[in-house]
């Protein structure tokens, strides 16, 4: 019993801090550089939805939605004068392969490429994005399954 508790504690503590990703951020076509500034994978509450935070109050609500595991992320984790945050939940049983940034007709398109895996813990990709005057579309793409869906389209700031 104590061993199980120790393993659970280690797992929870390891999930409290965002894990920076070294996955590539590809800019394609007439895509814009500097849209995605940083990505991190976090363990989140089941039912977390794609959402954006553009100020401290929204960031607080977003942290509550994601769950206690991210309570260690400070309120000043991001400078909202020049950045915004978007949380993108990953489907259970998938992992992030990379991120592609492109643009079409004045809209920045951020596509998260995923693949199937044995991951059963609810996770999300937390992205720090630059504040932009154009719209930003968030797309989730599973190339193996041939599926792509738009999760959100956010107005420019």
Buried (B, 14 or more C-beta within 10 A) or exposed (E): EEEEEEEEEEEEEEBBEBBEBEBEBEBEEEBBEEBBBBBBBBBBBEEBEBBBBBEEEBBEEBBEBBBEBBEEBEEEBBEBEEBBBBBBBBBEEBBBBBBBBBBEEEBBBBBBBBBEEEBEEBBBBBBBBBBBEBBBBBBBBBEEEEEEEEBBEBEEB
